[in-house]
Amino acid sequence: MLLELEGEPERVVRAGEAFWEAGGDVIHYQDGNNRDDIPLRFTVTMLCEPGKPMFTLVDEDELAQRKDRRAPRPA
């Protein structure tokens, strides 16, 4: 799985590996299958504070304001 989180370079999470995605003020930019020869399946366990939304969508203006926090993408 290909993963890109704010402040971190894009990385590949291999089969059997786990990762922690910090909550709070961090944008999850993308995830997806980095292979084109097999399908991808993964399990996500999400926790949140009671009464708070699980996630918040970010609009284009906020993304533009935070562009300096995004790691450069590989060419």
Secondary structure, 3 states (H helix, E strand, C coil): CEEEECCCCCEECCCCCCCCCCCCCCCEEEEECCCCCCCCCCCCCCCCCCCCCCCCCCCHHHHHHCHHHCCCCCC
